Amino acid sequence: MKYVYILHSTEFPDRYYVGVTSDLKSRLAKHNAGEVSHTSKYLPWSLKTYLAFSDEAQAFAFEKYLKSASGRAFAKKRL
């Protein structure tokens, strides 16, 4: 199972992060421990939403979409 997740920075309300993982709880802990270079300067993070995929290729495709301009607009409006 793969999870596509959206994090929200509690200290910097305009900051979001999209990622994919197979262990959501562990990955969130790594983000909040400052172990991920892309998110370390906007600590702490809270989980905004996540979606589970049984197909790994679909999970990576959806993550890529959410990182596009239209995907960001979709996430802001719908997720």
Distance bins in CASP14 RR format, pairs under 12 A and 6 or more apart:
PFRMAT RR
TARGET T0000
AUTHOR 0000-0000-0000
RMODE 2
METHOD distances of the structure
MODEL  1
1 20 0 0 0 0 0 1 0 0 0 0 0
1 21 0 0 0 0 1 0 0 0 0 0 0
1 22 1 0 0 1 0 0 0 0 0 0 0
1 23 0 0 0 0 1 0 0 0 0 0 0
1 24 0 0 0 0 1 0 0 0 0 0 0
1 50 0 0 0 0 0 1 0 0 0 0 0
1 51 0 0 0 0 0 1 0 0 0 0 0
1 52 1 0 1 0 0 0 0 0 0 0 0
1 53 1 0 0 1 0 0 0 0 0 0 0
1 54 1 0 0 1 0 0 0 0 0 0 0
1 55 0 0 0 0 1 0 0 0 0 0 0
1 56 0 0 0 0 1 0 0 0 0 0 0
1 58 0 0 0 0 0 1 0 0 0 0 0
1 59 0 0 0 0 1 0 0 0 0 0 0
2 19 0 0 0 0 0 1 0 0 0 0 0
2 20 1 0 1 0 0 0 0 0 0 0 0
2 21 1 0 0 1 0 0 0 0 0 0 0
2 22 1 0 1 0 0 0 0 0 0 0 0
2 23 0 0 0 0 0 1 0 0 0 0 0
2 24 0 0 0 0 1 0 0 0 0 0 0
2 27 0 0 0 0 0 1 0 0 0 0 0
2 50 0 0 0 0 0 1 0 0 0 0 0
2 51 0 0 0 0 1 0 0 0 0 0 0
2 52 1 0 0 1 0 0 0 0 0 0 0
2 53 1 0 1 0 0 0 0 0 0 0 0
2 54 1 0 0 1 0 0 0 0 0 0 0
2 55 1 0 0 1 0 0 0 0 0 0 0
2 56 1 0 1 0 0 0 0 0 0 0 0
2 57 0 0 0 0 1 0 0 0 0 0 0
2 58 0 0 0 0 1 0 0 0 0 0 0
2 59 1 1 0 0 0 0 0 0 0 0 0
2 60 1 0 0 1 0 0 0 0 0 0 0
2 61 0 0 0 0 0 1 0 0 0 0 0
2 62 0 0 0 0 1 0 0 0 0 0 0
2 63 0 0 0 0 1 0 0 0 0 0 0
3 18 0 0 0 0 0 1 0 0 0 0 0
3 19 0 0 0 0 1 0 0 0 0 0 0
3 20 1 0 0 1 0 0 0 0 0 0 0
3 21 1 0 1 0 0 0 0 0 0 0 0
3 22 1 0 0 1 0 0 0 0 0 0 0
3 23 0 0 0 0 1 0 0 0 0 0 0
3 24 1 0 1 0 0 0 0 0 0 0 0
3 25 0 0 0 0 1 0 0 0 0 0 0
3 26 0 0 0 0 0 1 0 0 0 0 0
3 27 0 0 0 0 1 0 0 0 0 0 0
3 28 0 0 0 0 0 1 0 0 0 0 0
3 47 0 0 0 0 0 1 0 0 0 0 0
3 49 0 0 0 0 0 1 0 0 0 0 0
3 50 1 0 1 0 0 0 0 0 0 0 0
3 51 1 0 0 1 0 0 0 0 0 0 0
3 52 1 0 1 0 0 0 0 0 0 0 0
3 53 1 0 0 1 0 0 0 0 0 0 0
3 54 0 0 0 0 0 1 0 0 0 0 0
3 56 0 0 0 0 0 1 0 0 0 0 0
3 58 0 0 0 0 0 1 0 0 0 0 0
3 59 1 0 0 1 0 0 0 0 0 0 0
3 60 0 0 0 0 0 1 0 0 0 0 0
3 62 0 0 0 0 0 1 0 0 0 0 0
3 63 0 0 0 0 1 0 0 0 0 0 0
4 17 0 0 0 0 0 1 0 0 0 0 0
4 18 1 0 0 1 0 0 0 0 0 0 0
4 19 1 0 0 1 0 0 0 0 0 0 0
4 20 1 0 1 0 0 0 0 0 0 0 0
4 21 0 0 0 0 1 0 0 0 0 0 0
4 22 0 0 0 0 0 1 0 0 0 0 0
4 24 0 0 0 0 1 0 0 0 0 0 0
4 27 0 0 0 0 0 1 0 0 0 0 0
4 47 0 0 0 0 0 1 0 0 0 0 0
4 48 0 0 0 0 0 1 0 0 0 0 0
4 49 0 0 0 0 1 0 0 0 0 0 0
4 50 1 0 0 1 0 0 0 0 0 0 0
4 51 1 0 1 0 0 0 0 0 0 0 0
4 52 0 0 0 0 1 0 0 0 0 0 0
4 53 1 0 0 1 0 0 0 0 0 0 0
4 55 0 0 0 0 0 1 0 0 0 0 0
4 56 0 0 0 0 0 1 0 0 0 0 0
4 58 0 0 0 0 1 0 0 0 0 0 0
4 59 1 0 1 0 0 0 0 0 0 0 0
4 60 0 0 0 0 1 0 0 0 0 0 0
4 61 0 0 0 0 1 0 0 0 0 0 0
4 62 1 0 1 0 0 0 0 0 0 0 0
4 63 1 0 1 0 0 0 0 0 0 0 0
4 64 0 0 0 0 1 0 0 0 0 0 0
4 65 0 0 0 0 1 0 0 0 0 0 0
4 66 1 0 0 1 0 0 0 0 0 0 0
4 67 0 0 0 0 0 1 0 0 0 0 0
4 71 0 0 0 0 0 1 0 0 0 0 0
4 75 0 0 0 0 0 1 0 0 0 0 0
4 79 0 0 0 0 0 1 0 0 0 0 0
5 16 0 0 0 0 0 1 0 0 0 0 0
5 17 0 0 0 0 1 0 0 0 0 0 0
5 18 1 0 0 1 0 0 0 0 0 0 0
5 19 1 0 1 0 0 0 0 0 0 0 0
5 20 1 0 0 1 0 0 0 0 0 0 0
5 21 1 0 0 1 0 0 0 0 0 0 0
5 22 0 0 0 0 0 1 0 0 0 0 0
5 23 0 0 0 0 0 1 0 0 0 0 0
5 24 1 0 0 1 0 0 0 0 0 0 0
5 25 0 0 0 0 0 1 0 0 0 0 0
5 26 0 0 0 0 0 1 0 0 0 0 0
5 27 1 0 0 1 0 0 0 0 0 0 0
5 28 1 0 0 1 0 0 0 0 0 0 0
5 31 0 0 0 0 1 0 0 0 0 0 0
5 39 0 0 0 0 0 1 0 0 0 0 0
5 45 0 0 0 0 1 0 0 0 0 0 0
5 46 0 0 0 0 0 1 0 0 0 0 0
5 47 1 0 0 1 0 0 0 0 0 0 0
5 48 1 0 0 1 0 0 0 0 0 0 0
5 49 1 0 0 1 0 0 0 0 0 0 0
5 50 1 0 1 0 0 0 0 0 0 0 0
5 51 1 0 0 1 0 0 0 0 0 0 0
5 52 0 0 0 0 1 0 0 0 0 0 0
5 53 0 0 0 0 0 1 0 0 0 0 0
5 59 0 0 0 0 0 1 0 0 0 0 0
5 62 0 0 0 0 0 1 0 0 0 0 0
5 63 0 0 0 0 1 0 0 0 0 0 0
5 66 0 0 0 0 1 0 0 0 0 0 0
5 75 0 0 0 0 0 1 0 0 0 0 0
5 79 0 0 0 0 0 1 0 0 0 0 0
6 15 0 0 0 0 0 1 0 0 0 0 0
6 16 1 0 1 0 0 0 0 0 0 0 0
6 17 1 0 0 1 0 0 0 0 0 0 0
6 18 1 0 1 0 0 0 0 0 0 0 0
6 19 1 0 0 1 0 0 0 0 0 0 0
6 20 0 0 0 0 0 1 0 0 0 0 0
6 24 0 0 0 0 0 1 0 0 0 0 0
6 28 0 0 0 0 0 1 0 0 0 0 0
6 31 0 0 0 0 0 1 0 0 0 0 0
6 45 0 0 0 0 0 1 0 0 0 0 0
6 46 0 0 0 0 0 1 0 0 0 0 0
6 47 1 0 0 1 0 0 0 0 0 0 0
6 48 1 0 1 0 0 0 0 0 0 0 0
6 49 1 0 1 0 0 0 0 0 0 0 0
6 50 1 0 0 1 0 0 0 0 0 0 0
6 51 0 0 0 0 1 0 0 0 0 0 0
6 62 0 0 0 0 0 1 0 0 0 0 0
6 63 0 0 0 0 1 0 0 0 0 0 0
6 66 1 0 0 1 0 0 0 0 0 0 0
6 67 0 0 0 0 0 1 0 0 0 0 0
6 71 0 0 0 0 0 1 0 0 0 0 0
6 72 0 0 0 0 0 1 0 0 0 0 0
6 74 0 0 0 0 0 1 0 0 0 0 0
6 75 1 0 0 1 0 0 0 0 0 0 0
6 76 0 0 0 0 1 0 0 0 0 0 0
6 78 0 0 0 0 0 1 0 0 0 0 0
6 79 1 0 0 1 0 0 0 0 0 0 0
7 15 0 0 0 0 1 0 0 0 0 0 0
7 16 1 0 0 1 0 0 0 0 0 0 0
7 17 1 0 1 0 0 0 0 0 0 0 0
7 18 1 0 0 1 0 0 0 0 0 0 0
7 19 1 0 0 1 0 0 0 0 0 0 0
7 21 0 0 0 0 0 1 0 0 0 0 0
7 24 0 0 0 0 0 1 0 0 0 0 0
7 27 0 0 0 0 1 0 0 0 0 0 0
7 28 1 0 0 1 0 0 0 0 0 0 0
7 29 0 0 0 0 0 1 0 0 0 0 0
7 30 0 0 0 0 0 1 0 0 0 0 0
7 31 1 0 0 1 0 0 0 0 0 0 0
7 32 0 0 0 0 1 0 0 0 0 0 0
7 36 0 0 0 0 1 0 0 0 0 0 0
7 38 0 0 0 0 0 1 0 0 0 0 0
7 39 1 0 0 1 0 0 0 0 0 0 0
7 42 0 0 0 0 1 0 0 0 0 0 0
7 43 0 0 0 0 0 1 0 0 0 0 0
7 44 0 0 0 0 1 0 0 0 0 0 0
7 45 1 0 1 0 0 0 0 0 0 0 0
7 46 1 0 0 1 0 0 0 0 0 0 0
7 47 1 0 0 1 0 0 0 0 0 0 0
7 48 1 0 0 1 0 0 0 0 0 0 0
7 49 0 0 0 0 1 0 0 0 0 0 0
7 50 0 0 0 0 1 0 0 0 0 0 0
7 66 0 0 0 0 0 1 0 0 0 0 0
7 75 0 0 0 0 0 1 0 0 0 0 0
7 79 0 0 0 0 0 1 0 0 0 0 0
8 14 0 0 0 0 1 0 0 0 0 0 0
8 15 1 0 0 1 0 0 0 0 0 0 0
8 16 1 0 1 0 0 0 0 0 0 0 0
8 17 0 0 0 0 1 0 0 0 0 0 0
8 18 0 0 0 0 0 1 0 0 0 0 0
8 28 0 0 0 0 0 1 0 0 0 0 0
8 31 0 0 0 0 0 1 0 0 0 0 0
8 39 0 0 0 0 0 1 0 0 0 0 0
8 42 0 0 0 0 1 0 0 0 0 0 0
8 43 0 0 0 0 0 1 0 0 0 0 0
8 44 0 0 0 0 1 0 0 0 0 0 0
8 45 1 0 0 1 0 0 0 0 0 0 0
8 46 1 0 1 0 0 0 0 0 0 0 0
8 47 1 0 0 1 0 0 0 0 0 0 0
8 48 1 0 1 0 0 0 0 0 0 0 0
8 49 0 0 0 0 1 0 0 0 0 0 0
8 50 0 0 0 0 0 1 0 0 0 0 0
8 75 0 0 0 0 0 1 0 0 0 0 0
8 76 0 0 0 0 0 1 0 0 0 0 0
8 79 0 0 0 0 0 1 0 0 0 0 0
9 15 1 1 0 0 0 0 0 0 0 0 0
9 16 1 0 0 1 0 0 0 0 0 0 0
9 17 1 0 0 1 0 0 0 0 0 0 0
9 31 0 0 0 0 1 0 0 0 0 0 0
9 32 0 0 0 0 0 1 0 0 0 0 0
9 38 0 0 0 0 0 1 0 0 0 0 0
9 39 1 0 0 1 0 0 0 0 0 0 0
9 40 0 0 0 0 0 1 0 0 0 0 0
9 41 0 0 0 0 1 0 0 0 0 0 0
9 42 1 0 1 0 0 0 0 0 0 0 0
9 43 1 0 0 1 0 0 0 0 0 0 0
9 44 1 0 0 1 0 0 0 0 0 0 0
9 45 1 0 1 0 0 0 0 0 0 0 0
9 46 0 0 0 0 1 0 0 0 0 0 0
9 47 0 0 0 0 0 1 0 0 0 0 0
9 48 0 0 0 0 0 1 0 0 0 0 0
10 16 0 0 0 0 0 1 0 0 0 0 0
10 31 0 0 0 0 0 1 0 0 0 0 0
10 32 0 0 0 0 0 1 0 0 0 0 0
10 42 0 0 0 0 1 0 0 0 0 0 0
10 43 0 0 0 0 1 0 0 0 0 0 0
10 44 1 0 1 0 0 0 0 0 0 0 0
10 45 1 0 0 1 0 0 0 0 0 0 0
10 46 1 0 1 0 0 0 0 0 0 0 0
10 47 0 0 0 0 0 1 0 0 0 0 0
10 48 0 0 0 0 0 1 0 0 0 0 0
11 32 0 0 0 0 0 1 0 0 0 0 0
11 39 0 0 0 0 0 1 0 0 0 0 0
11 41 0 0 0 0 1 0 0 0 0 0 0
11 42 1 0 0 1 0 0 0 0 0 0 0
11 43 1 0 0 1 0 0 0 0 0 0 0
11 44 1 0 0 1 0 0 0 0 0 0 0
11 45 0 0 0 0 1 0 0 0 0 0 0
11 46 0 0 0 0 0 1 0 0 0 0 0
12 39 0 0 0 0 0 1 0 0 0 0 0
12 41 0 0 0 0 1 0 0 0 0 0 0
12 42 1 0 1 0 0 0 0 0 0 0 0
12 43 0 0 0 0 1 0 0 0 0 0 0
12 44 0 0 0 0 0 1 0 0 0 0 0
12 45 0 0 0 0 1 0 0 0 0 0 0
12 46 0 0 0 0 0 1 0 0 0 0 0
13 42 0 0 0 0 0 1 0 0 0 0 0
13 46 0 0 0 0 0 1 0 0 0 0 0
13 48 0 0 0 0 0 1 0 0 0 0 0
14 42 0 0 0 0 1 0 0 0 0 0 0
14 72 0 0 0 0 0 1 0 0 0 0 0
14 76 0 0 0 0 0 1 0 0 0 0 0
15 31 0 0 0 0 0 1 0 0 0 0 0
15 38 0 0 0 0 0 1 0 0 0 0 0
15 39 0 0 0 0 1 0 0 0 0 0 0
15 40 0 0 0 0 0 1 0 0 0 0 0
15 41 0 0 0 0 1 0 0 0 0 0 0
15 42 1 0 1 0 0 0 0 0 0 0 0
15 43 0 0 0 0 0 1 0 0 0 0 0
15 44 0 0 0 0 0 1 0 0 0 0 0
15 45 0 0 0 0 1 0 0 0 0 0 0
15 46 0 0 0 0 0 1 0 0 0 0 0
15 48 0 0 0 0 0 1 0 0 0 0 0
16 31 0 0 0 0 0 1 0 0 0 0 0
16 38 0 0 0 0 0 1 0 0 0 0 0
16 39 0 0 0 0 0 1 0 0 0 0 0
16 42 0 0 0 0 1 0 0 0 0 0 0
16 45 0 0 0 0 1 0 0 0 0 0 0
16 46 0 0 0 0 0 1 0 0 0 0 0
16 47 0 0 0 0 0 1 0 0 0 0 0
16 48 1 0 0 1 0 0 0 0 0 0 0
16 49 0 0 0 0 0 1 0 0 0 0 0
16 66 0 0 0 0 1 0 0 0 0 0 0
16 67 0 0 0 0 0 1 0 0 0 0 0
16 71 0 0 0 0 0 1 0 0 0 0 0
16 72 0 0 0 0 1 0 0 0 0 0 0
16 75 1 0 0 1 0 0 0 0 0 0 0
16 76 0 0 0 0 1 0 0 0 0 0 0
16 79 0 0 0 0 1 0 0 0 0 0 0
17 27 0 0 0 0 0 1 0 0 0 0 0
17 28 0 0 0 0 0 1 0 0 0 0 0
17 30 0 0 0 0 0 1 0 0 0 0 0
17 31 1 0 0 1 0 0 0 0 0 0 0
17 32 0 0 0 0 0 1 0 0 0 0 0
17 36 0 0 0 0 1 0 0 0 0 0 0
17 37 0 0 0 0 0 1 0 0 0 0 0
17 38 1 0 0 1 0 0 0 0 0 0 0
17 39 1 0 1 0 0 0 0 0 0 0 0
17 40 0 0 0 0 0 1 0 0 0 0 0
17 41 0 0 0 0 0 1 0 0 0 0 0
17 42 1 0 0 1 0 0 0 0 0 0 0
17 43 0 0 0 0 0 1 0 0 0 0 0
17 45 1 0 0 1 0 0 0 0 0 0 0
17 46 0 0 0 0 0 1 0 0 0 0 0
17 47 0 0 0 0 0 1 0 0 0 0 0
17 48 0 0 0 0 1 0 0 0 0 0 0
17 63 0 0 0 0 0 1 0 0 0 0 0
17 66 0 0 0 0 0 1 0 0 0 0 0
17 67 0 0 0 0 1 0 0 0 0 0 0
17 72 0 0 0 0 0 1 0 0 0 0 0
17 75 0 0 0 0 0 1 0 0 0 0 0
18 31 0 0 0 0 0 1 0 0 0 0 0
18 38 0 0 0 0 0 1 0 0 0 0 0
18 39 0 0 0 0 0 1 0 0 0 0 0
18 45 0 0 0 0 0 1 0 0 0 0 0
18 47 0 0 0 0 0 1 0 0 0 0 0
18 48 0 0 0 0 1 0 0 0 0 0 0
18 49 0 0 0 0 0 1 0 0 0 0 0
18 50 0 0 0 0 0 1 0 0 0 0 0
18 51 0 0 0 0 0 1 0 0 0 0 0
18 59 0 0 0 0 0 1 0 0 0 0 0
18 60 0 0 0 0 0 1 0 0 0 0 0
18 62 0 0 0 0 1 0 0 0 0 0 0
18 63 1 0 1 0 0 0 0 0 0 0 0
18 64 0 0 0 0 1 0 0 0 0 0 0
18 65 0 0 0 0 1 0 0 0 0 0 0
18 66 1 0 1 0 0 0 0 0 0 0 0
18 67 1 0 1 0 0 0 0 0 0 0 0
18 68 0 0 0 0 0 1 0 0 0 0 0
18 71 0 0 0 0 1 0 0 0 0 0 0
18 72 0 0 0 0 1 0 0 0 0 0 0
18 74 0 0 0 0 0 1 0 0 0 0 0
18 75 1 0 0 1 0 0 0 0 0 0 0
18 76 0 0 0 0 0 1 0 0 0 0 0
18 79 0 0 0 0 1 0 0 0 0 0 0
19 27 0 0 0 0 1 0 0 0 0 0 0
19 28 0 0 0 0 0 1 0 0 0 0 0
19 30 0 0 0 0 0 1 0 0 0 0 0
19 31 0 0 0 0 1 0 0 0 0 0 0
19 36 0 0 0 0 1 0 0 0 0 0 0
19 38 0 0 0 0 1 0 0 0 0 0 0
19 39 0 0 0 0 1 0 0 0 0 0 0
19 45 0 0 0 0 0 1 0 0 0 0 0
19 47 0 0 0 0 0 1 0 0 0 0 0
19 48 0 0 0 0 0 1 0 0 0 0 0
19 49 0 0 0 0 0 1 0 0 0 0 0
19 50 0 0 0 0 1 0 0 0 0 0 0
19 51 0 0 0 0 0 1 0 0 0 0 0
19 59 0 0 0 0 1 0 0 0 0 0 0
19 60 0 0 0 0 1 0 0 0 0 0 0
19 62 0 0 0 0 1 0 0 0 0 0 0
19 63 1 0 1 0 0 0 0 0 0 0 0
19 64 0 0 0 0 0 1 0 0 0 0 0
19 65 0 0 0 0 0 1 0 0 0 0 0
19 66 0 0 0 0 1 0 0 0 0 0 0
19 67 0 0 0 0 1 0 0 0 0 0 0
19 75 0 0 0 0 0 1 0 0 0 0 0
20 27 0 0 0 0 1 0 0 0 0 0 0
20 50 0 0 0 0 1 0 0 0 0 0 0
20 51 0 0 0 0 1 0 0 0 0 0 0
20 52 0 0 0 0 0 1 0 0 0 0 0
20 53 0 0 0 0 1 0 0 0 0 0 0
20 56 0 0 0 0 1 0 0 0 0 0 0
20 57 0 0 0 0 0 1 0 0 0 0 0
20 58 0 0 0 0 0 1 0 0 0 0 0
20 59 1 0 1 0 0 0 0 0 0 0 0
20 60 1 0 0 1 0 0 0 0 0 0 0
20 61 0 0 0 0 0 1 0 0 0 0 0
20 62 0 0 0 0 1 0 0 0 0 0 0
20 63 1 0 1 0 0 0 0 0 0 0 0
20 64 0 0 0 0 1 0 0 0 0 0 0
20 65 0 0 0 0 0 1 0 0 0 0 0
20 66 0 0 0 0 1 0 0 0 0 0 0
20 67 0 0 0 0 0 1 0 0 0 0 0
21 27 1 0 1 0 0 0 0 0 0 0 0
21 28 0 0 0 0 1 0 0 0 0 0 0
21 29 0 0 0 0 0 1 0 0 0 0 0
21 30 0 0 0 0 1 0 0 0 0 0 0
21 31 0 0 0 0 0 1 0 0 0 0 0
21 36 0 0 0 0 0 1 0 0 0 0 0
21 47 0 0 0 0 0 1 0 0 0 0 0
21 50 0 0 0 0 1 0 0 0 0 0 0
21 51 0 0 0 0 0 1 0 0 0 0 0
21 52 0 0 0 0 0 1 0 0 0 0 0
21 53 0 0 0 0 0 1 0 0 0 0 0
21 56 0 0 0 0 0 1 0 0 0 0 0
21 59 0 0 0 0 1 0 0 0 0 0 0
21 60 0 0 0 0 0 1 0 0 0 0 0
21 63 0 0 0 0 1 0 0 0 0 0 0
22 52 0 0 0 0 0 1 0 0 0 0 0
22 53 0 0 0 0 0 1 0 0 0 0 0
22 54 0 0 0 0 0 1 0 0 0 0 0
22 56 0 0 0 0 1 0 0 0 0 0 0
22 59 0 0 0 0 1 0 0 0 0 0 0
22 60 0 0 0 0 0 1 0 0 0 0 0
23 29 0 0 0 0 1 0 0 0 0 0 0
23 30 0 0 0 0 1 0 0 0 0 0 0
23 50 0 0 0 0 0 1 0 0 0 0 0
24 30 0 0 0 0 0 1 0 0 0 0 0
24 31 0 0 0 0 0 1 0 0 0 0 0
24 47 1 0 0 1 0 0 0 0 0 0 0
24 49 0 0 0 0 0 1 0 0 0 0 0
24 50 1 0 0 1 0 0 0 0 0 0 0
24 51 0 0 0 0 0 1 0 0 0 0 0
24 52 0 0 0 0 1 0 0 0 0 0 0
24 59 0 0 0 0 0 1 0 0 0 0 0
25 31 0 0 0 0 0 1 0 0 0 0 0
25 32 0 0 0 0 0 1 0 0 0 0 0
25 47 0 0 0 0 1 0 0 0 0 0 0
25 50 0 0 0 0 0 1 0 0 0 0 0
26 32 0 0 0 0 0 1 0 0 0 0 0
26 33 0 0 0 0 0 1 0 0 0 0 0
26 35 0 0 0 0 0 1 0 0 0 0 0
26 36 0 0 0 0 0 1 0 0 0 0 0
27 33 0 0 0 0 0 1 0 0 0 0 0
27 34 0 0 0 0 0 1 0 0 0 0 0
27 35 0 0 0 0 1 0 0 0 0 0 0
27 36 0 0 0 0 1 0 0 0 0 0 0
27 39 0 0 0 0 0 1 0 0 0 0 0
27 45 0 0 0 0 0 1 0 0 0 0 0
27 47 0 0 0 0 1 0 0 0 0 0 0
27 50 0 0 0 0 0 1 0 0 0 0 0
28 34 0 0 0 0 0 1 0 0 0 0 0
28 35 0 0 0 0 0 1 0 0 0 0 0
28 36 0 0 0 0 0 1 0 0 0 0 0
28 39 0 0 0 0 0 1 0 0 0 0 0
28 43 0 0 0 0 0 1 0 0 0 0 0
28 44 0 0 0 0 0 1 0 0 0 0 0
28 45 1 0 0 1 0 0 0 0 0 0 0
28 46 0 0 0 0 1 0 0 0 0 0 0
28 47 1 0 1 0 0 0 0 0 0 0 0
28 48 0 0 0 0 0 1 0 0 0 0 0
28 50 0 0 0 0 1 0 0 0 0 0 0
29 35 0 0 0 0 1 0 0 0 0 0 0
29 36 0 0 0 0 0 1 0 0 0 0 0
29 43 0 0 0 0 0 1 0 0 0 0 0
29 44 0 0 0 0 0 1 0 0 0 0 0
29 45 0 0 0 0 0 1 0 0 0 0 0
29 47 0 0 0 0 0 1 0 0 0 0 0
30 36 1 0 1 0 0 0 0 0 0 0 0
30 37 0 0 0 0 0 1 0 0 0 0 0
30 38 0 0 0 0 0 1 0 0 0 0 0
30 39 0 0 0 0 1 0 0 0 0 0 0
30 40 0 0 0 0 1 0 0 0 0 0 0
30 43 0 0 0 0 0 1 0 0 0 0 0
30 45 0 0 0 0 0 1 0 0 0 0 0
31 37 0 0 0 0 0 1 0 0 0 0 0
31 38 0 0 0 0 1 0 0 0 0 0 0
31 39 1 0 1 0 0 0 0 0 0 0 0
31 40 0 0 0 0 1 0 0 0 0 0 0
31 41 0 0 0 0 0 1 0 0 0 0 0
31 42 0 0 0 0 1 0 0 0 0 0 0
31 43 1 0 0 1 0 0 0 0 0 0 0
31 44 0 0 0 0 1 0 0 0 0 0 0
31 45 1 0 1 0 0 0 0 0 0 0 0
31 46 0 0 0 0 1 0 0 0 0 0 0
31 47 0 0 0 0 1 0 0 0 0 0 0
32 39 0 0 0 0 1 0 0 0 0 0 0
32 40 0 0 0 0 1 0 0 0 0 0 0
32 42 0 0 0 0 0 1 0 0 0 0 0
32 43 1 0 0 1 0 0 0 0 0 0 0
32 44 1 0 1 0 0 0 0 0 0 0 0
32 45 1 0 1 0 0 0 0 0 0 0 0
32 46 0 0 0 0 1 0 0 0 0 0 0
32 47 0 0 0 0 0 1 0 0 0 0 0
33 39 0 0 0 0 0 1 0 0 0 0 0
33 40 0 0 0 0 1 0 0 0 0 0 0
33 43 0 0 0 0 1 0 0 0 0 0 0
33 44 0 0 0 0 1 0 0 0 0 0 0
33 45 0 0 0 0 0 1 0 0 0 0 0
34 40 1 0 1 0 0 0 0 0 0 0 0
34 41 0 0 0 0 1 0 0 0 0 0 0
34 42 0 0 0 0 1 0 0 0 0 0 0
34 43 1 0 0 1 0 0 0 0 0 0 0
34 44 0 0 0 0 1 0 0 0 0 0 0
34 45 0 0 0 0 1 0 0 0 0 0 0
35 43 0 0 0 0 0 1 0 0 0 0 0
35 45 0 0 0 0 0 1 0 0 0 0 0
36 42 0 0 0 0 0 1 0 0 0 0 0
36 43 0 0 0 0 0 1 0 0 0 0 0
36 45 0 0 0 0 1 0 0 0 0 0 0
38 45 0 0 0 0 0 1 0 0 0 0 0
38 67 0 0 0 0 0 1 0 0 0 0 0
39 45 1 0 0 1 0 0 0 0 0 0 0
39 46 0 0 0 0 0 1 0 0 0 0 0
47 79 0 0 0 0 0 1 0 0 0 0 0
48 66 0 0 0 0 0 1 0 0 0 0 0
48 75 0 0 0 0 1 0 0 0 0 0 0
48 76 0 0 0 0 0 1 0 0 0 0 0
48 78 0 0 0 0 0 1 0 0 0 0 0
48 79 1 0 0 1 0 0 0 0 0 0 0
49 66 0 0 0 0 0 1 0 0 0 0 0
49 74 0 0 0 0 0 1 0 0 0 0 0
49 75 0 0 0 0 1 0 0 0 0 0 0
49 76 0 0 0 0 0 1 0 0 0 0 0
49 78 0 0 0 0 1 0 0 0 0 0 0
49 79 1 0 1 0 0 0 0 0 0 0 0
50 59 0 0 0 0 0 1 0 0 0 0 0
50 62 0 0 0 0 0 1 0 0 0 0 0
50 63 0 0 0 0 0 1 0 0 0 0 0
50 66 0 0 0 0 0 1 0 0 0 0 0
50 75 0 0 0 0 0 1 0 0 0 0 0
50 79 0 0 0 0 1 0 0 0 0 0 0
51 58 0 0 0 0 1 0 0 0 0 0 0
51 59 0 0 0 0 1 0 0 0 0 0 0
51 61 0 0 0 0 0 1 0 0 0 0 0
51 62 1 0 0 1 0 0 0 0 0 0 0
51 63 0 0 0 0 1 0 0 0 0 0 0
51 65 0 0 0 0 0 1 0 0 0 0 0
51 66 0 0 0 0 1 0 0 0 0 0 0
51 75 0 0 0 0 0 1 0 0 0 0 0
51 78 0 0 0 0 0 1 0 0 0 0 0
51 79 0 0 0 0 1 0 0 0 0 0 0
52 58 0 0 0 0 0 1 0 0 0 0 0
52 59 0 0 0 0 1 0 0 0 0 0 0
52 62 0 0 0 0 0 1 0 0 0 0 0
53 59 1 1 0 0 0 0 0 0 0 0 0
53 60 0 0 0 0 1 0 0 0 0 0 0
53 61 0 0 0 0 1 0 0 0 0 0 0
53 62 1 0 0 1 0 0 0 0 0 0 0
53 63 0 0 0 0 1 0 0 0 0 0 0
55 61 0 0 0 0 1 0 0 0 0 0 0
55 62 0 0 0 0 1 0 0 0 0 0 0
56 62 0 0 0 0 0 1 0 0 0 0 0
56 63 0 0 0 0 0 1 0 0 0 0 0
57 63 0 0 0 0 0 1 0 0 0 0 0
57 64 0 0 0 0 0 1 0 0 0 0 0
58 64 0 0 0 0 0 1 0 0 0 0 0
58 65 0 0 0 0 0 1 0 0 0 0 0
59 65 0 0 0 0 0 1 0 0 0 0 0
59 66 0 0 0 0 0 1 0 0 0 0 0
60 66 0 0 0 0 0 1 0 0 0 0 0
60 67 0 0 0 0 0 1 0 0 0 0 0
61 67 0 0 0 0 0 1 0 0 0 0 0
61 68 0 0 0 0 0 1 0 0 0 0 0
61 71 0 0 0 0 0 1 0 0 0 0 0
62 68 0 0 0 0 0 1 0 0 0 0 0
62 71 0 0 0 0 1 0 0 0 0 0 0
62 74 0 0 0 0 0 1 0 0 0 0 0
62 75 0 0 0 0 0 1 0 0 0 0 0
62 79 0 0 0 0 0 1 0 0 0 0 0
63 71 0 0 0 0 0 1 0 0 0 0 0
63 75 0 0 0 0 0 1 0 0 0 0 0
64 70 0 0 0 0 0 1 0 0 0 0 0
64 71 0 0 0 0 1 0 0 0 0 0 0
64 72 0 0 0 0 0 1 0 0 0 0 0
65 71 1 0 1 0 0 0 0 0 0 0 0
65 72 0 0 0 0 1 0 0 0 0 0 0
65 73 0 0 0 0 0 1 0 0 0 0 0
65 74 1 0 0 1 0 0 0 0 0 0 0
65 75 0 0 0 0 1 0 0 0 0 0 0
65 79 0 0 0 0 0 1 0 0 0 0 0
66 72 1 0 0 1 0 0 0 0 0 0 0
66 73 0 0 0 0 0 1 0 0 0 0 0
66 74 1 0 0 1 0 0 0 0 0 0 0
66 75 1 0 1 0 0 0 0 0 0 0 0
66 76 0 0 0 0 0 1 0 0 0 0 0
66 78 0 0 0 0 0 1 0 0 0 0 0
66 79 0 0 0 0 1 0 0 0 0 0 0
67 73 0 0 0 0 0 1 0 0 0 0 0
67 74 0 0 0 0 0 1 0 0 0 0 0
67 75 0 0 0 0 1 0 0 0 0 0 0
68 74 0 0 0 0 1 0 0 0 0 0 0
68 75 0 0 0 0 0 1 0 0 0 0 0
69 75 0 0 0 0 0 1 0 0 0 0 0
69 76 0 0 0 0 0 1 0 0 0 0 0
70 76 0 0 0 0 0 1 0 0 0 0 0
70 77 0 0 0 0 0 1 0 0 0 0 0
70 78 0 0 0 0 0 1 0 0 0 0 0
71 77 0 0 0 0 1 0 0 0 0 0 0
71 78 0 0 0 0 1 0 0 0 0 0 0
71 79 0 0 0 0 1 0 0 0 0 0 0
72 78 0 0 0 0 0 1 0 0 0 0 0
72 79 0 0 0 0 0 1 0 0 0 0 0
73 79 0 0 0 0 0 1 0 0 0 0 0
END
